[in-house]
Amino acid sequence: MSNLDVQPAPTPIRPWRITPRRVVPQIALAAAGSIIAMVVALLTPLAGFDGWLLIFVPIALVGGYLLARGKGAVATTDAMVANTVVVVAGIAFYPIISLLWTVVSQGLDALLNLNFVSSDMRISGPDDELNMGGAAHALIGTLMMVVIATVITLPLGVLTAVYVTEVRGRMRTLVRFIIQSMSGVPSIVAGLFIYSTVVMGMNRFSGLAGGLALAILMLPTVARTAEEVLKLVPDDLRSASYALGAPQWRTTLFVVLPTVRSGIVTSGILGVARIAGETAPLLLTASYFTATTFSPTEGPVASLPVFTFNLLQSGTEYSFARAWACSLLLLLALFVLFTVARGLSGRDKR
Amino acid sequence: METALGHGTESQVPEKRTVIARASRGDRIFRRIVAAGALSSLVLLGMIAVFLIVRSGEIFGRFGFDFIFSSDWTAGAEADGSDSTFGVWAMLVGTVLVSLIAVIVALPLAVGAALFIEFYLPERLRSSVRMLVDIAAAVPSVVYGLWAVSIFSGAASSWGELLNRFAGWFPLFGVENEQYDRSPFVAGLVLAIMITPIITSVSREVFSRTPPDLVNASYALGGSRWGAIRSVVLPYGSSGVVGGTMLGLGRALGETIAVYLVLNLVFKPNFRILESQGGNVASLIATKFGEASQYEIKALLAAGFVLFILTMTVNMVATYIVQKSSPLES
């Protein structure tokens, strides 16, 4: 015993710690690789980012192999896979970053004119100066159709989710299967369906038709998210409610659904995010109109995506600036929706 | 104990009762309402099929299978369509070709990105990057189209040219005209970029649900990170990856606006992916819809029906596979 007491406690090795000895060669490799690739890209015809990438990737992979060599086969494979995963993820993220950056930098140009959100294109053409006209008509139209779609879809989606998780009816497997398949209905087919029923029936394009087409695309998202949310409700709550003598409808309406109130809102938000930018179905149902309209039944209504699409086709400098600004508005809306959804998602789990 | 129990067994052990829980009237009404709501999706899906086929029945009646297997799309001036011919074969070929390119490119990228987010990225950055991917998955196709037209398609067509120079002997990469923009290759890459976030988002979600005990057990056995991924995470998440891929494939098959903007619509089946001609059913509908006569609209509805059947088949098969292979999700 005394023998043991005398010995000093060994220093812990902590192999998981990130030490300079492990990180510095990696960083040096990445830096050297990118500099070499940059030089090659500047001096040879392999110009631009893709040329850089073409040089950098082999350097990074071979260098990573050389660094990991000598630590055994398992460690070498692990390091090679890690390098590959990082490179692949970089390639996957690059277009996304490029897209977001381009939209923000190009879109600010027109969006910084306040009239872009306050006036419509009633008296302005797509290639007028940016201080004339705007996207107010499209904003209002999109809002109108999204509200119509949400009012229809949210109850149906929640009913579907309740059927699958609470009532557990005989056809729940079939219902889940149909909802899952419905998420694959091409958006233009939803548009064609509403065109062949509502538009042909009313004999005109309308915001109502647009909203209905969007509802078809929104339903699967809402139903599936709501189902996921309802599954999180602990069975104890249901049992407690039944034990107090409540029938199923009271349990569902006054215990289960209130528990996941914010989750239901989240499902609606994700649904809205899914449809807010849909272009193809609206082309066939709501079409496009240059002035602001508030009536959902009296003829064509503009929307942000269709407005963007029309601007793109006129193809002039100012119309492109406007198209970028519309895209920026759509992206901002998505950003707000997802931030709210993320804020809400933590709430129900208590 | 035994004797005490055994003493009066016959009288003490109660008979098994059958419990009949009769739902109250409120519950019966409630269930009926909920079932009606849930079945609305079924009715809707049926109605889509029925209305499209009824409104376009005339076209199928006149052209039969030629509507699917011929590639001529001529809209005549006659109101009864006697001088019109319609066939979507070239567009179907284009749809499948472009979607296949998209999935082949997007799948490895998405799996790599999903693994990166869940297992390689520092924990602090994880939730922001997740949100970035979710937003990218929801970015409208018209925005992707705008970006593709003004930024991406130039680069993509130069890659097409490179590919032709070094692999042009391969029939798939040969060209007749030295023009590389607006080709199925470019459109396929744009779609790949569009569906990568969708596949990433779904795969990442499944990967993150791998039971941590299994991953830790793999580490405890001396496995490396790659070992854990290969033998625990990927097998566990494979059905999710398949599901995400099918969702992405469905989106690619039905994509309209982005394809419309970056692909030349030519009514000739084209398998040379670098050639500047192609098309897909959805963009055909969007292109022709604006100036279509009543008769051509019927043909477009018929094309929509064909597209609907194609995507539904793909989707149902995929859903079936996923629901079969994931016993964890009842």
Interface residues (C-beta under 8 A of the other chain):
Chain A: G48 D50 V74 A75 T77 D78 V81 A82 T84 V85 V86 V88 A89 I91 A92 F93 P95 I96 S98 L99 L100 T102 V103 P155 L156 V158 L159 T160 V162 Y163 V164 E166 V167 G169 M171 R172 L174 V175 R176 F177 I178 I179 Q180 S181 M182 S183 G184 V185 P186 S187 I188 V189 A190 L192 F193 Y195 S196 T197 M200 I216 L219 P220 A223 P247 Q248 W249 R250 T252 A273 R274 A276 G277 E278 T279 A280 L283 L284 P305 T308 F309 L312 F320 A323 W324 S327 L330 L331 L334 F335 F338 T339 R342
Chain B: A23 S24 G26 D27 I29 F30 R31 I33 V34 A35 A36 G37 A38 L39 S40 S41 L42 L44 L45 M47 I48 F51 L52 R55 P108 L109 A110 G112 A113 L115 F116 I117 Y120 S127 M131 L132 V133 D134 I135 A136 A138 V139 P140 S141 V142 V143 Y144 G145 L146 W147 V149 S150 I151 F152 A155 S158 W159 I193 T196 P197 T200 S224 R225 W226 G227 I229 M246 L247 G250 L253 G254 E255 T256 I257 L261 A282 I285 A286 F289 L300 L301 G304 L307 F308 T311 M312 V314 N315 M316 T319 Y320 Q323
